[in-house]
Amino acid sequence: MTNEIAADTLRQWLDEHRQIAVLDVRTREDRAQWWIPNSTHVDAYEALRRGEPGPLATLALPVHLPVVTVCGAGRLSRTAAEILSARGLDVYSLIGGMKAWSLAWNTADVPMPDATAHVVQVRRTGKGCLSYIVGSDDDAAVIDAALAPHVYLTLAHDRGWRIRYVLDTHIHADHLSRSRRLAEDAGATLMLPEQQRARFPYSALADGDQIQVGTSVITARRTPGHTLESMSYVLNGEAVFSGDTLFTNGVGRPDLHVDAIGARARARGLYRSLEGLSSLPPSTLVLPGHASEPIPFDQRAIVATMKEIDVWLSTWLVSEEAFIDRVVSRLPPTPLNFARIVALNELGHLPDDDATELEAGANRCSVA
């Protein structure tokens, strides 16, 4: 019988830095889309489909470590595990494959200049989504919740915080927002940028509104472009949660659910929003809503100062028209699942069935 391992167990093993070997047996093309950090890849897909060992017959693997085989949905990885087990290796097949892994996560503490605020970056390594818990005194706020509520509730409880506010930076397209459910479970106030898209109760935030979290202050700052309602949140004038407006190595795509003319109009708004963010003090920490690659279990926050970002962003902002041309010429294909995810996020609904099928695949919200 083939040994199997659940995605959450593998996540815990990696978080504990256990010595294991993770073997990805998918095609090169699938591997390039998303992968598990520090995994080894061998394209054994076609051979495994035929029930043959292919490259696994002679692949050198550490005999003293557990091996976890990974495929797209957990079927061919079982075949791979059987082949490697026959060689005498200790092998586990990842249940649900990369689809199940899309919910895997890890955390990193963000080094803040002001000790009155503590920020935990909650990283959905299986998809690149970044969310945040801001704690000050006994209170906390969560920004862009992308994982099950119990993750945030547990992390906050372990730090002695009570979640009082749950915020989204915009209506997300690449993942289902868990913010409404988290607010309900935490007894917290749900806050979204003022707009006409969301069809559920929430407290609307306008440009300049402030939220008191313990002795810290979060200030709402309108940054339309990726979406019309996009909002960034400035913490104590020292850090900005930039959502999908600004990343550490790119900017938000402005074309979702609009035609070419609409994309150019949004790109114009994005240019002005980025100009505004670039005027923040050079020491401001930029905390984005996504990472473009799988996030290691290294406990290092994905963050950059505005000064560091300005090295490349300033070349993008030399001319408004040049910026628009550059952005619209580099737009990646829109994943087919985005439309369904947006519709559910506008309703504030989570599907009754397994969400991993709907959310499968990498995020495609940035232009670099």
Secondary structure by P-SEA (a helix, b strand, c coil): cbbbbcaaaaaaaaaaccbbbbbbcccaaaaaaccccbbbbbcaaaaaaaccccccccccccccbbbbbbccccaaaaaaaaaaaaacccccccccccccccccbbbbbcccccccbbbbbbcccccbbbbbbbbcccccccccccccaaaaaaaaaaabbbbcbbbbcccccccccaaaaaaaaacbbbbccccccccbbbbbbcccbbbbcccbbbbbbbbcccccbbbbbbcccccccccccccccbbbbccccccaaaaaaaaaaaaaaaaaaaaccccbbbbccccccccccccccccccccccccccccccccaaaaaaaaaacccccccaaaaaaaaaaaccccccccccccccccccccc
